[in-house]
Amino acid sequence: MARLATRMGAWLVVASALALATVLWHHHALPASLGSAFHISLGVGARDQSLWSINKIFARSERDEVARPESQGSNTFEEDFREAKGFVPPLRLVSARQMEVSASNRSASKFVAAPGFFESDYRIYVMHTKAHYFSHHLIVKDVYLRANADLKDPSGLFVLSDAKGQSLCGGGRPMGWITAYCPAETNTAWFEGHLGAPGIVPMSELSSLKASRPASFHFVQGTTLIIILDQSCTNVAHFAGKLLYVHHVLTNKAMYRLLNKMDITNVIVVAGKQTYSKLVNSSGWHNLLLESTVWPHRIIFNDPADLFLSPPKGGFRTFVFQDMTDLTSLGWIHFEQLVGVGILKGVFFFDDSRLPPRSEEYRSPFPSTVVSVSYDSIVLRRKVRETLTRRMRRAQRQISSVEPVQSIERRVMLVDRRGTRRVFADDTKELLTSSMRAWAEKRGFSFEVISFEGLDAQGQVQLVQSAAMLVGLHGANLVNSMFMPPLAVLLEIFPYVFSHNMYFEGGKASIKYFSYQPDHGTDWPDVGNYSSAFDCVQRSTECKLFYRDGVVQLNETDLKNLENIFNDAFDYLDSLEAASQRFVAEKKDLLVDIEKELGNGQAVPPPTLHSQLECVSIFDTLHKVTHVFWPFLLPVYFENYRPGAHHFFLMLLLLAANNCART
């Protein structure tokens, strides 16, 4: 009887919250999507004990939600929790409605699509990454994968029926270009994803084949996302360019109309032998990125048994195969809808302004010309931290080393490369290290030399996850800059002559970027056969590798130039910290008023709250808090746990939002 009462009470709370949310929505009071990034602002700046209790409620609840499947018994988070050092990047998550009324709104989406594009069952996305680079992915209904026995046909591994209409294109080009070049971009999309040119087979022939061999045809319901890796993906930067395209699609399913019946039900990774060995290594970089990308859905290695089963409710399965024959050996496969992704060229994340219109975005206190913010990069950081937290729980380690809040600490790190290729000369390294240490300490920053070599994935992420500034020579080591706090600084040093824009802004990872290149060094012996050394690098692979992998030497002029860059970076970081303090002060004012209400049980009149923050901030906070606390409103929670202060806090925000809606 008591259990029935608690169930009824719980459902009453849920019904009340839903009813109130409905009322607010009809009054156009609630934003259409997530509010401000409330969780990353708590616990920093609010040092006094009175606010700390509320901060712990937030941190503990978010942690419980992430790790609940592995947790048993009492919660030890409060014992392990440590207050984050440094300052929190002042990011705000704003909804589409707020974008419309915001004076600081960035320019409208540059994405252009052919008429009827989003309703088409054969869509090609031509995604602008940077400069002249374009990446591609396709979304096609009714795609067949040939069986091994039928691969002798030269017309393609994947098959479309002759009833399939022409593809439609959308992307970052003018409408005239999109229309004229769509057939060529369609071919590019198939080849970029290593899918090959699709064969066209008459529908009558497909029907006859199905009728004659029904047991060899398998149907995969919903949408299947497939990514085919090549040998270059053993390199972490190349692998990131492929897998983070998958992360982008999974993070933005609504943007690509992959919802409801056409939701993604399966992710297939065809790795190749060498990359497959890296993916199965549970401590490796490749495995960490894959697990973070697809969590909370399980990964199945080289076992297709579940591929043809009904899709899981509210989720998908990830299948990793060593070779394409592991798929084609199963017989013909009919995909209800297939998403094939290529590679992110020259970046790791898309510029939000070049995507189809989105419902929310992150904003920094600076214009995008100072530092641009990518929504996908912020989401990835959170997912990686959550993955590391789960792993540490399973290993029964102390959890305080993975901070629940990714703050920026005043730390400068120089990445040391070992070996003989693309390294600093010994005398340059010694002089540069001592100079950087002096520059950093003069401005109140610590300095350390680090190396990623010999570290597992967790160790690499933990090295940089709170660093204010990372300095290093161009190379794959800099891919770890994507795990730095958003709005932190990356300084990339290039060898003489050779340069590359892969790590600009950390590959669009919401990083403030600086670069430097010396104007002196050793020339390639045959450089005289070209108009210039730069022309040589563009036209000769041997020349490019010579300059790219050369030993870097710096002189006094270089050190003076680098000191100026360091000072610019420190000025930026100081202004960022000042903006963070203002941002936290706003949240602190709201928390003080909330604690007063929780403490004395008396309602503060609406104007008191509204004078601290605009109503829109209350709606932002409400939306974020409901995302954190929704598991605690379910009846199963009331059966196993007693209601706590977080329920009263949620109800308080609902009431405050209601007052805002009426005023």
N, C-alpha and C positions, 0 to 999 in steps of 0.2 A: 504493500500500500504506500509506504514511504517512497519507494522507487517510482511508483506511478505519479505521486505528487511532484517529485522533483522533475520528472519528464514533462508534466503539464506546465510546471512553472518555467522550465527552460523554453518550451515552445511558446509560452506567453511572451517571454522576453524577445525571442526571435521575431514573433509576429508583430510585436510593438515596434521593434526597430525597423522592420520592413515597411510597416505602415507609415511610420514617420518619414522614412527615406522616400516613399512614394509621394507623400504630400510635398516634401521639399522639391522633389524632381518636377512635379507638376507646377510648382511655383517658380521653376527655373532657378532654384537656389543652389542645387548641387552641381559641381563640375561633372563633365562627362567622363573623366578619367582620374588618375591618381593626382593627389595634391602635392604639396611640397615634400621634399625629402626629409621628413621630420625625424626619422630614426637616425640619420647621420649627424644631427645637430645636438642630440641629447648627450649629456655627460661631459661636454667640453665647454668650459666657461662657467657652468653652473656648479661651482665648487662647494657651496655651503651644504651642510647636511640636510637641510629641509628639502632642497630640490633633489638631492642625491637619491632619496628613497623613491621618488617617482621615476628617476632615470633607471634605477635597477628594475623597476616593474617592466619598463619597456624592453630593456635588454634581455631580461630573463624570459619574457613572453616570446620575443622573436626567436630566441634560441630554442625554446621548447618546440616552437612550430617547425623549425628546420630539422631538429634532431629527434623528434618524438619516436619514429620507428625504432631507433636504436636504444632509447633511454628506458631504463627500468628502475623501479624503486624511487627513492627520494631524489629531488633535484639538488645537485651540488653546485649549481652555477654561481650562486651568491658567494660561495667560498672561493671559487676560482676567479671570479670577476675582478678585473683591475681597471681603474679609470684610465682612459686613453690619454696618452701624452700628446703634446703639440696642439695643433688647431685643426678644425674640421673644414674642408673645402666648402665655401659658401655656395652650394648649388641649390637651386629651387626647381622642383618639378611642377610645371604648369600645364594646364589642360588647354584644349582647343578653344574653349570659351574665353579663358584668360588671355590666350594669344590674340584673340580678336580685339580685346579692349586695351591691350598693353601697348604703350607708346614705344617701348623698346623692342617690339616684336621684330624678329629677323624677316628677311624678304620671303615672299610666298614660295611655295614649292616650285622647283624648276622642272618637275617631271611633266612630260607631255605624252599623251596617249592617243592612239587612233580612235575614231568613233566606234563605240560598242566594244572597246578593248576589254574592260573588266567583266563583261558578260560572255566573252568568247571562250570556247573550250580549247583554244590553241593560242596561248599567249607567250610572247617573247619579250623579256625585259632587258633593255640595253641600258645598263646602269653606269652613269658617269662617276668615276672615282676621282681622278685628278688629271689636269692638263689634257693630253690626248688619249688617256687610258679609259677603256670601257670594259666592264665586266658583264657577264650574261647569265641569266637563268631562264628556264622555260617551264611552263605549266601546261600540260597537255592531257586531255582525257582520252581514255581507251587506247592505251599503248600496249603492244605485245612484245615480249622478249622471246626470241627464238630458242628452241631446244638445241642441245648439242648436235643431235642427229640432222638438224636442218641448217647448220651453220655454213654448209658448203655454198649456199646461195650467196652470191656476191652483193646482193642488194641491201645488206645491212643487218646489224645485230638486233636493233629495235625495229618494229614494224608498225606502220599506220595503215589503216584501210583507205581505199581510194575514195571512200565517202567523206574523209576528213577534209574540211574546208581549208582555205588559205590561212596562214598564221597572221595575227595582228601584233603590232609592236608598240611598245611604250618605252620612254626613257628620257635621257637628258639631251635631246636634239630637237631642233625645230620640226614642226609638223610636216613640212615638205620633205625634209630629209628622212623622217621616220617612215613616211609612206613610200618613198622611192627606194629606200635601201632595206626595207623589211625582209625581202627574200634572202639577201646576202647575210643579213644579221641573224636570220633563222639558222642558216648553215653554220655560222660562226658559233652560235649558242650550243648546237649539238656537238661540234668538235671541241669546243672549249671545255665542255663537261666530260670529254673522252667517251662520248656516247656513240660517235660515228654518225654518218648520214643515215637517217631512217629509211628503211625500205618501204615501198608502197605496194601493197598487195590488194587485189580486188576483194571486196567484202564477200562475194560469192565463194571465192577460193578459201577464205578463212573459215566460212561456215561449213564448207565441205570437209575441211581438215578437222574441224572440231567434231563433226559428226562421225568421221571415220576413226578418230582416235580420242574419244572423250576422256580417257584416263590420263592422257598426257597433257591436258590443258588444266591450268589452275588459275583461279580468280582471286585477286587480292583487293579486298574492299577498301574504300576510302582513298586517301591520298598517300602515296609512297614517295618519300624524298630519297633520292639516290645520289651518292657522291663517289666518284671513281678517282682514286689517287694514283699518281705515277711515282717513279723512282725518286724524283726530286723531293718528294714529301718526307724523306728521312730527315731533311733539313727542317729545323723547327720553324723558320720563317716561312718557307714554302707550305709546310703543313698548316700553319696558322692561317695563311691566305685562303686555303681550301675550307678548313673546318669552320672558320669564323663566318664564312658565307652561310653555312648551315645554321650557325648561331643566329645570324641575322634573320633568316627566314622563320625559324622557330620563335624568335622574339617578336616578330611582326606578322603573325599569321593573319590577323584582321586586315592589315594593309594589303595583303595579297589574296584576300577572299578565301582563305583556307580555314573555314569554320563550319560548325554543324556537320552536315553529312559529308562535306569535303574536308573535314579536319584531317590533319596528318596522323596516320595510324601506324606507319612504319618508317624508320630511317635505315637505309641500307648503305653501309660503307664497304666498298671493294678496295682493299688496302694495297695489295701486292705483297710479295713475300717479305721484303725488307722492312717496309713500314708496318706490316702486320706484327712482326716481332717487337716493334717498339710499342704498339698499341696494347699488347698483352702484358707488358711490363708495368705492374701496378705502381711502381715508384717513379716511372718515367714521365717526362714532360708531355708526350703525346697522349698518354693515358689520362693524365690530369685534365687536359683540355677537353678530351672527349667526354669524360664523366661529368665535368662541369657543364658542358653544352647540353647534354641530354637528360641530366637529372631532373626529376626523380624517377625517371623511367629506366628500366634495367637494360643492360648490355648483354647480348647473346653472341658468343664467339663461335663462328664456323658451324653453327647448328641451325639449319633452316626449318626445323620441324614445326615451329610455331607460325611461320610466315603466312600460311594459308588458313589459320584459325581466325575466328571472329576477333575483331580488334578490341583491345581493352577499353573499358569505359573511362572516358576522361583522360586518356593518355595514349602513349605509343610505345612501340618496342624498337630497340636498336639492334640491328644485325650487322656483325663485322665479319666479312669473308676475306679469305686470303687471295682468292682468285675469282675471276668472272665465271669460270667453269663450275664453281660451286653453286652458282645460280642456274646456269643453263643446263646443268645435268639433271635438274628437277623436271624438265619438260618445258612446254610452252607456259609462259606466265602472262596473264592478262591483268594489267594494272588499271583499275578504274580511273585513277588519275596519277600522273607521274610529275614530280618536280625534279628537274635536273639542274644542278648548280655547277658553275664554272669555278673561277678563282678570283679573289679580290686582287686587282692589279695595282701595285704601288701603294696599297693601304691595307690595314687590317679591319677597318670599320668604315662604313659609308658616312659621308657628310649628310646630316639630316635634311638639309635644304634641297638635296638632289633626289630625295625619295618621294614616292607618292604621299599625298597629305596624310599626316599622322595626327593622332588624337592628343598627344602629349609630347613634351620635350623638356630637357634640362636646360636651365639657364645659369650662366655664371655672372658675376658682377661686372665683367668686362665685355666690350664689344667682341664679336667673332673675329675681327681683324687682329685682336690681341691674342686670343686663344679661343678656338672653337670647341664646342662640346658635342660629343656623339652619344646619343641615348644608348645605343648598343654597347658601347664601351663601359658605361656605368653599370649596366645590367651584368655584363660579364665579370667585372670585378667582384660584385656581390656573390655571383654563383661560384666563383673560384674560392672565395673565403668560406662559403658554406660547405663546399666539398672538403676543404682542409679541416674544417671543424668536425665534420662527420667522421673523417678518417682518424682524427685524434681521439674522438670518443671511442671508436672501435678499438683503438690501440691502448685505451685507458691511460692516456697521458694527461699531463696538466694542460688545461685548455686555454690558459691565459696567454700563451704565445701566439694564438690567433685572435686578434682583437675584433670584438663585435662592431667596433667603429673604426673605419679606415681614416685615420687622421694623418696630417702632415707633421713630421718632426723636423727640426732644424738640423738635418743631416745631409752632407754632401758625400757622394760616393764616386770613386774612380774605378771603372771596370778594367781589370788587368787581364790581358790576353797572353796566354803562354804559347811557346813555340817560336818559330822564326818568320812566319808570314803575318803581315799586317799588324806589326807591333811597334812600340816606341823604341828607338835606339836607347841603349842602356843609360848613357849620360843624359839624354832627354827625359827619360822616365824619372830619374832621380831628381833632376831640377824641377820638372813639372810637378811632381808629388809634393816637394817642399814648398813650392810657390802656391799651389792650390790650398795646402793646409794653412798657410799664412793668410791667404785671402779669405778663407772661410772663417777662421777663428776671429779675424778682425771684425767680421760682421755678426758674430754670435752664432755661427754654425759649427758643428763638429765635422771632422773629415776622416774618411777611412778608405783604404784600398781594398776592393773586393774581387773575387773571382767566382764565376759560376761553374767552372770546371770541377768535376768530381762531386758536385752536389746533386741530390735528387730534386725532383720538381718542387716538392714542398720547401726544401731549403732555398731554392732559387727565388721562389715567390716571397718567402719571409724576409729575405735580404732586402728587397726593394719596396715592400708594401707600405712602408711609412716614410720613405726617403723624400726629402724636399727637392733634391737635385741629383741627377745621374749623369756622369760624364764618361764617354767611351769612344773608341775608334769605331768606324763603320763596320758592321758585321752582324751576324745572326744573334750574337749575345744581346744586342739591344732590343730584341723582341720582348725581353722581360720588362721593358719600360711600360708595357700595357698594364702591368700589375701595380705600378706606382699609384699613389693617390691621384684622383683626378685634379687637374690644374697644377700638378707638380711640374718640374723643369727637366728637360732633356737637352744636353749639349753633345752634339755629335761632331767628332773631329775626323776629317777626311784625309787620306794620304794625298800626296802631291798629284795633281792633274785629275785623278779619278774622283767622281762624285756620283751620288745616287739619291733619289728623293723618297726611298722606301720608308724611312723613319721620320719624315716630316711630321711634326706633332705626334710623335710616337706611332706613326701609321694611322693618324686620325683617332688616337686613343684619348682625346681630351687632355693633351699634354702641351704645355708651353715649350716651344722649340727654339733652340739656338744652334748654329753650326759654325764651324771654322775650318779653313783649309789653308795650309801654308803655300806660298808661291815659289817654293824652291825645293829641289830634290834631284835625284838621279834620273836621267832620261834613258828611255829605251834605246838600245844601240841603232835601230833602224828608223828612228823617228824622223830623220831627215828626208825620208821618202814620202812624207806627208806634209801638207800645208802647215800643220801645227800639231802639237802633242794632243790637243783635244780632238782634232780630226782623226788622229791615229787611234785613239781610244774608241771612237765611234765605228771605225772601219775594220779594225783588226782585233780579233779575239786575243791573240798572243800579246799584243800591245796593251789591251785592256787589263789582262791578268797581271802583267808586269807592274803596271801602276797601282792596280787595286791591292796587290799583295806585298807592296814594297814596305821597307822599314821607314818609319816616320821620324824625321829629325826637325826639331824646333830651335829657333834662335831667340835672341833677346827681343827682337821686334815681335815675333809670334807671342812671346810671353806677355808683352805689354798689351797686345790686341786681346789676348785671352783674359787678361785682368779686367779690361773694359767690359767684356762680355759677362764675366762673373759679376761685376758690380751691377750691370743691367739686370741680371737674373736675380740678384739679391734685392734690388729695389722692387722688382715685380713681386717677389715672395713676401717682402715686408708689407706691400700694399694689399696682397692677398690675405695676409694674417689680420690686417686692420679691418678688411671687409668681413672676414670671418667673425671677428669680435662684435661688429655691429649686428651681424646676422644672428649670432647667439644671444645677444642682448634682447633682441625682439622676442625670441623664443623663451628666454628666461622670464621676461615680463609676463608672458602668458602663463607659464608654469607657476609663477608666484600667485597669481590670481586663482588658478585652479587649486593649488594646495590650500589656500585660504578656505575655499568652498569645501574641500575634503576635510579640513581640520575642524571647522566650527559648525559645519552642517547647515550654514545659512547661505541662501542664494545671493550672489552678487548681481545687482541689476544689470541688464544687458549693456547699458552705456559704459559700464566699468570695463567690461571685456572689450567692447568695440573701440574704446579709446586707445587700447594697447596695440591692437592689430586690426586691419580691415577685416570685414566679414569673410572675404575670400580666403584669408589665411585660416580662419576657423574651418571653412569647408575643406581646405587642403588637409588640415590636421585630421579632421574627422575621417576623410577618405583613407588616409594612410593608416590611421589607428584601426579602422575596421579591417583593413588588409592584414594587420598584425594579429588582431585579437579574434578573428572570426572563428577559429577552432574552439574558443572558450565559450561561444554562444550555442554550441551544439549540445543536444541532450546527453550524449555520451560523456561529455566533460563534467556535467553536473552529477553524474552517477559516481564518478571517481575522484572528483576534486571539489573542494569547497569554494564558493564564490569569493573573490578577493576584491581589492581596491580597484583593480583594472576594470571591473564591471561598472562600478560607480563612475569611474573616469569616463568610460565610454558613454554612459547615459548623460553625464554632464555635457559632453561635447554635442550629443544629439539635441539637448535642450538649448545649448548656445546657438547651434545652427538653426533651430526652429525660430529663436528670437531674431536672428539675422534675417531669416526669410520674411518675417513679418515687418521688419523695419526697413 
